Amino acid sequence: MGNNFSSIPSLPRGNPSRAPRGHHQNLKDSIGGPFPVTSHRCHHKQKHCPAVLPGGGLPATPLLFHPHTKGSQILMDLSHKAVKRQASFCNAITFSNRPVLIYEQVRLKITKKQCCWSGALRLGFTSKDPSRIHPDSLPKYACPDLVSQSGFWAKALPEEFANEGNIIAFWVDKKGRVFHR
């Protein structure tokens, strides 16, 4: 999954499009950053990134890391909000604790970057229920091993985006294309 210690920030609940006029730019996520409400250039074939969610609103359940469906080299904090890959380049795949909606943005903060490795995070999605995936059945690598299986999509995050303090937003469209910004 990469060479970084990562955490999933909580997003504010509710519909940012229903905020009072002029108020949407003041929305902050749990780590103090602005909540993305407009499209920006993304790092994929499309010229502009899709909106946060078509129809607005956010899922009611906070997005955390799945407590059990993870690679053998993943260390997770007790709150399931932060993970760290141990000193191995493989067996570090993680999943979320609930299904992620099409176009739902997942925000990941890079809190620590390890040196001496080539390659960064792989960001991905699955149509499978992570609770039904046995950890021992996970392949060593997300790319190309996991994405060669039906129902899994991922892409490599360019290394220049995987710096300490960066917050990466990523999502999947209805065609299975993974976007990030």
CORPE-V384815 format. One record per run of one state. SS is the DSSP state (helix for helix, strand for strand, loop for the rest). FROM is the first residue (numbers start at 1). TO is the last residue. Records with the same first field share a line. If there is no record, write none. Layout:
SS = FROM-TO / FROM-TO
This chain:
loop = 1-3 / 9-15 / 19-23 / 27-27 / 29-33 / 35-64 / 71-73 / 77-81 / 86-93 / 97-105 / 114-121 / 127-129 / 133-134 / 138-145 / 149-151 / 157-158 / 162-166 / 173-177 / 181-181
strand = 4-8 / 28-28 / 34-34 / 65-70 / 74-76 / 82-85 / 94-96 / 106-113 / 122-126 / 152-156 / 167-172 / 178-180
helix = 16-18 / 24-26 / 130-132 / 135-137 / 146-148 / 159-161
